[in-house]
Amino acid sequence: MSLPLEKTMSSALRVSRTYRIEQGKNFRLKQISPDDTGGLAKNNAEIRWRAKTFLDFASARLAALQDKLYAQKSWSVLIVLQAMDAAGKDGTIKHVMSSVNPQGCEVTSFKTPSSIELAHTFLWRCARRVPEAGMIGIFNRSHYEEVLVLRAHPEFLQAQNLPPLLVTEKIWQERYKDINAFEKHLARNGVLVLKFYLHLSKEEQKKRLLERINEKNKNWKFSESDIKERALWDTYMTAYEDAIRATAKPWAPWYVVPADNKWYTRAMVAVAIIDALESLALKYPKAPKGHKQILLAAQKALDKEA
């Protein structure tokens, strides 16, 4: 392994931990700048090149850890990605998980709920996609939409056909409690829950939305709803801050990762996942008793072949 990259990894791990929120009571979004790059130059071509090299290195380490996770089939990992439009969720998944064995990883993107999903409790559709033992599951948006999008669009609650008696001013606090209980249940059953909020500034979102409009190969990414949701920016910021404050727990921490610089976002998400996986002390399972004799017999049989 490259010693400089190992040193960079150690430094990056320390920085990523500063974005980890385990006790949300006193957290405020303003504590973390969307433009933060850990002291590194933001627009330096050499820095960006080194960041790409480091991300390749980190992806390889993540793949090695995932291989042990998959072989051990004891723990599973749930990665939750939440962000405003254009914050880079898809790109983060693509670049961070580039070296991971697709057999051991599943990405679920949660769109507008279907009629069947609306006929169940708000956690139902996400609970069905929780990764099985040995797997990494990635939620591109998640059960948190129920306390984010619905905070911005309370009229959407009508589609859930809840008894009017239950739709009170306390509904968001009640849902935070339900989410905490759900994630605690997962943690008690061997699911490592890691939640990432990609913290994008309003100025950078404007820049990226204009790129989607002005660059033909990015037109497909643009949706009319992007502008409508942007108009509710302050409402969403309040909803995100409240959700993080209410649901950041040691067993299901939030990482509020600066998202104005994509190369930095991807590196921080990668090392945070690596840090969490390494804490599990993953190992390849030991061969059962008598398996060595089976291996030796098989080797002899193969050696006899012409």
C-alpha positions as CSV (number, residue, x, y, z in Angstrom):
1,M,0.0,0.0,0.0
2,S,1.1,3.6,-0.6
3,L,2.3,5.2,2.6
4,P,1.2,8.7,1.5
5,L,-2.3,7.4,0.8
6,E,-2.4,5.6,4.1
7,K,-1.5,8.9,5.8
8,T,-4.2,10.6,3.8
9,M,-6.7,8.0,4.9
10,S,-5.9,8.5,8.6
11,S,-6.3,12.3,8.2
12,A,-9.5,11.9,6.2
13,L,-11.0,9.6,8.9
14,R,-10.4,12.2,11.6
15,V,-12.0,14.9,9.5
16,S,-15.0,12.7,8.6
17,R,-15.7,12.2,12.3
18,T,-16.2,15.9,12.7
19,Y,-19.3,15.6,10.4
20,R,-20.7,12.7,12.5
21,I,-23.7,13.7,14.6
22,E,-24.7,11.2,17.4
23,Q,-26.5,13.6,19.7
24,G,-28.6,16.0,17.8
25,K,-30.1,18.1,20.6
26,N,-27.8,21.1,20.1
27,F,-27.1,20.7,16.4
28,R,-27.5,23.5,13.9
29,L,-26.9,23.3,10.2
30,K,-25.0,26.5,10.3
31,Q,-22.3,24.7,12.3
32,I,-21.1,23.0,9.1
33,S,-20.4,25.0,5.9
34,P,-21.5,23.4,2.6
35,D,-18.3,24.8,1.1
36,D,-16.0,23.2,3.6
37,T,-13.1,21.1,2.2
38,G,-11.2,20.4,5.4
39,G,-8.6,23.2,4.7
40,L,-7.8,22.0,1.2
41,A,-7.8,24.3,-1.8
42,K,-11.3,24.2,-3.4
43,N,-10.4,25.0,-7.1
44,N,-7.0,23.5,-7.4
45,A,-6.7,21.0,-10.2
46,E,-3.9,19.0,-8.5
47,I,-6.0,18.7,-5.3
48,R,-8.9,17.4,-7.4
49,W,-6.6,14.9,-9.1
50,R,-5.2,13.7,-5.8
51,A,-8.7,13.4,-4.4
52,K,-9.7,11.1,-7.3
53,T,-6.6,9.0,-6.7
54,F,-7.5,8.8,-3.0
55,L,-11.1,7.9,-3.8
56,D,-9.9,5.0,-6.0
57,F,-7.7,3.8,-3.0
58,A,-10.6,4.2,-0.6
59,S,-13.0,2.4,-2.9
60,A,-10.6,-0.6,-3.0
61,R,-10.5,-0.7,0.8
62,L,-14.3,-0.5,1.0
63,A,-14.5,-3.4,-1.5
64,A,-12.2,-5.5,0.7
65,L,-14.3,-4.8,3.8
66,Q,-17.5,-5.5,1.8
67,D,-16.1,-8.9,0.8
68,K,-15.7,-9.9,4.5
69,L,-19.1,-8.5,5.3
70,Y,-20.6,-10.7,2.5
71,A,-18.7,-13.8,3.5
72,Q,-19.4,-13.4,7.2
73,K,-23.2,-12.9,6.7
74,S,-23.7,-11.6,10.2
75,W,-23.9,-7.8,9.9
76,S,-25.6,-5.8,7.2
77,V,-25.2,-2.1,6.4
78,L,-27.9,0.4,5.6
79,I,-26.7,3.7,4.0
80,V,-29.3,6.4,3.9
81,L,-28.7,9.3,1.5
82,Q,-30.7,12.5,1.8
83,A,-30.2,15.9,0.2
84,M,-31.8,18.7,-1.8
85,D,-32.0,18.4,-5.6
86,A,-28.6,18.5,-7.4
87,A,-26.6,17.8,-4.3
88,G,-25.0,14.7,-5.9
89,K,-26.6,11.6,-4.4
90,D,-26.4,9.6,-7.6
91,G,-22.8,10.6,-8.3
92,T,-21.8,9.8,-4.7
93,I,-23.3,6.3,-5.1
94,K,-21.6,5.8,-8.4
95,H,-18.1,6.9,-7.4
96,V,-18.0,5.7,-3.8
97,M,-19.3,2.2,-4.6
98,S,-17.5,1.8,-7.9
99,S,-15.3,-1.1,-6.7
100,V,-18.0,-2.9,-4.6
101,N,-19.2,-6.3,-5.7
102,P,-22.7,-5.7,-7.1
103,Q,-23.8,-9.1,-5.7
104,G,-23.4,-7.7,-2.2
105,C,-24.9,-4.3,-2.7
106,E,-28.4,-3.1,-3.5
107,V,-29.6,0.5,-4.3
108,T,-33.2,1.5,-3.7
109,S,-34.5,4.9,-5.0
110,F,-37.7,5.9,-3.3
111,K,-39.9,7.9,-5.6
112,T,-43.5,9.1,-5.1
113,P,-45.3,6.5,-3.1
114,S,-47.6,4.1,-5.0
115,S,-51.2,3.4,-4.1
116,I,-50.1,0.1,-2.5
117,E,-47.4,1.9,-0.4
118,L,-49.9,4.6,0.6
119,A,-52.2,1.9,1.9
120,H,-49.6,0.9,4.5
121,T,-47.9,2.6,7.3
122,F,-45.3,5.2,6.4
123,L,-42.3,3.0,7.3
124,W,-43.6,-0.1,5.4
125,R,-42.0,0.5,2.0
126,C,-38.6,1.2,3.5
127,A,-38.7,-1.7,6.0
128,R,-39.3,-4.1,3.0
129,R,-35.9,-3.0,1.5
130,V,-33.7,-3.3,4.5
131,P,-30.6,-5.3,3.5
132,E,-30.3,-8.9,4.6
133,A,-27.3,-10.2,6.5
134,G,-24.0,-9.7,4.6
135,M,-25.4,-7.0,2.3
136,I,-25.0,-3.3,1.9
137,G,-28.3,-1.5,1.2
138,I,-28.3,2.1,-0.1
139,F,-31.5,4.2,0.2
140,N,-31.5,7.0,-2.3
141,R,-34.0,9.1,-0.3
142,S,-35.7,7.1,2.4
143,H,-38.2,7.0,5.2
144,Y,-37.0,10.5,6.0
145,E,-39.1,11.9,3.1
146,E,-42.0,11.4,5.5
147,V,-40.7,14.2,7.7
148,L,-39.1,16.3,5.0
149,V,-41.2,16.4,1.9
150,L,-44.4,16.2,3.9
151,R,-43.2,19.0,6.1
152,A,-42.9,21.2,3.0
153,H,-46.1,19.7,1.5
154,P,-48.5,18.9,4.4
155,E,-51.3,18.4,1.8
156,F,-49.6,15.1,0.9
157,L,-50.7,13.7,4.2
158,Q,-54.2,13.5,2.8
159,A,-53.1,10.8,0.3
160,Q,-52.2,8.6,3.2
161,N,-55.8,8.4,4.4
162,L,-54.9,8.7,8.0
163,P,-57.8,9.1,10.5
164,P,-58.2,12.9,11.0
165,L,-58.0,12.4,14.7
166,L,-54.3,11.3,14.3
167,V,-53.2,14.3,12.1
168,T,-52.3,16.8,14.8
169,E,-49.5,19.3,15.4
170,K,-47.6,16.5,17.1
171,I,-47.4,14.3,14.0
172,W,-43.8,15.1,13.2
173,Q,-42.6,14.5,16.7
174,E,-44.5,11.2,16.7
175,R,-42.9,10.2,13.4
176,Y,-39.4,11.1,14.8
177,K,-40.1,8.7,17.6
178,D,-41.3,6.0,15.2
179,I,-38.2,6.4,13.1
180,N,-35.9,6.2,16.2
181,A,-37.7,3.0,17.3
182,F,-37.4,1.6,13.8
183,E,-33.6,2.3,13.5
184,K,-33.0,1.1,17.1
185,H,-34.8,-2.2,16.1
186,L,-32.5,-2.5,13.1
187,A,-29.4,-1.8,15.2
188,R,-30.4,-4.4,17.7
189,N,-30.6,-7.0,14.9
190,G,-27.2,-6.4,13.3
191,V,-28.0,-3.6,10.8
192,L,-25.4,-0.9,10.8
193,V,-27.3,2.3,10.1
194,L,-25.4,5.2,8.5
195,K,-27.3,8.3,7.5
196,F,-25.8,11.0,5.2
197,Y,-27.2,14.5,4.6
198,L,-25.3,16.0,1.6
199,H,-25.2,19.7,2.7
200,L,-25.5,21.8,-0.4
201,S,-25.7,25.6,-0.4
202,K,-28.5,27.4,-2.2
203,E,-25.9,29.2,-4.4
204,E,-24.3,26.0,-5.5
205,Q,-27.7,24.4,-6.3
206,K,-28.5,27.3,-8.5
207,K,-25.3,26.8,-10.4
208,R,-26.0,23.1,-10.9
209,L,-29.6,23.6,-12.0
210,L,-28.4,26.1,-14.6
211,E,-26.0,23.6,-15.9
212,R,-28.8,21.1,-16.3
213,I,-30.7,23.7,-18.3
214,N,-27.8,25.0,-20.4
215,E,-25.9,21.8,-21.1
216,K,-27.8,19.5,-23.5
217,N,-26.4,16.3,-22.1
218,K,-27.7,17.3,-18.7
219,N,-31.2,18.4,-19.8
220,W,-32.6,15.0,-18.9
221,K,-31.7,15.6,-15.3
222,F,-33.8,18.7,-15.0
223,S,-37.4,18.6,-13.7
224,E,-39.9,21.4,-13.4
225,S,-40.3,20.3,-9.7
226,D,-36.7,21.2,-9.0
227,I,-37.6,24.9,-9.2
228,K,-40.8,24.4,-7.2
229,E,-39.0,22.7,-4.4
230,R,-36.2,25.3,-4.5
231,A,-38.8,27.9,-3.7
232,L,-39.4,26.1,-0.4
233,W,-35.7,26.1,0.5
234,D,-36.1,27.6,4.0
235,T,-38.9,25.2,4.8
236,Y,-36.7,22.3,3.8
237,M,-33.7,23.6,5.8
238,T,-35.8,23.8,8.9
239,A,-37.2,20.3,8.3
240,Y,-33.7,18.8,7.8
241,E,-32.3,20.5,10.9
242,D,-35.3,19.3,13.0
243,A,-35.0,15.7,11.6
244,I,-31.3,15.5,12.3
245,R,-31.7,17.0,15.8
246,A,-34.4,14.5,16.6
247,T,-33.0,11.3,15.1
248,A,-29.2,11.5,15.4
249,K,-28.3,8.7,17.7
250,P,-25.2,6.7,18.5
251,W,-26.7,3.6,16.9
252,A,-27.9,5.6,13.8
253,P,-25.7,8.6,13.4
254,W,-26.1,11.4,10.8
255,Y,-23.1,12.6,8.8
256,V,-23.7,16.2,7.6
257,V,-21.3,16.2,4.7
258,P,-20.4,19.5,2.8
259,A,-21.6,19.0,-0.7
260,D,-20.6,22.1,-2.7
261,N,-17.4,20.3,-3.9
262,K,-18.2,16.9,-5.3
263,W,-14.7,15.5,-5.0
264,Y,-14.7,16.3,-1.2
265,T,-18.2,15.0,-0.6
266,R,-17.4,11.6,-2.2
267,A,-14.2,11.2,-0.3
268,M,-15.8,12.0,3.1
269,V,-18.7,9.6,2.5
270,A,-16.3,6.9,1.5
271,V,-14.1,7.2,4.5
272,A,-17.1,7.5,6.9
273,I,-18.4,4.2,5.6
274,I,-14.9,2.6,5.8
275,D,-14.6,3.9,9.4
276,A,-17.9,2.4,10.4
277,L,-17.2,-1.0,8.7
278,E,-13.8,-1.3,10.3
279,S,-15.4,-0.8,13.7
280,L,-17.2,-4.1,13.2
281,A,-13.9,-6.1,13.1
282,L,-15.1,-8.1,10.2
283,K,-13.4,-11.4,9.5
284,Y,-13.7,-14.2,7.0
285,P,-15.5,-17.2,8.5
286,K,-13.4,-20.1,9.7
287,A,-13.7,-23.4,7.8
288,P,-15.8,-26.0,9.6
289,K,-14.1,-29.0,11.3
290,G,-13.0,-31.5,8.7
291,H,-13.1,-29.1,5.8
292,K,-9.3,-29.2,5.5
293,Q,-9.4,-32.9,4.6
294,I,-12.0,-32.1,2.0
295,L,-9.8,-29.5,0.5
296,L,-6.8,-31.8,0.4
297,A,-8.8,-34.5,-1.2
298,A,-10.1,-32.1,-3.8
299,Q,-6.6,-30.9,-4.5
300,K,-5.3,-34.4,-5.0
301,A,-8.2,-35.2,-7.4
302,L,-7.4,-32.1,-9.5
303,D,-3.7,-32.8,-9.5
304,K,-4.3,-36.2,-11.0
305,E,-6.1,-34.7,-14.0
306,A,-4.2,-34.7,-17.2
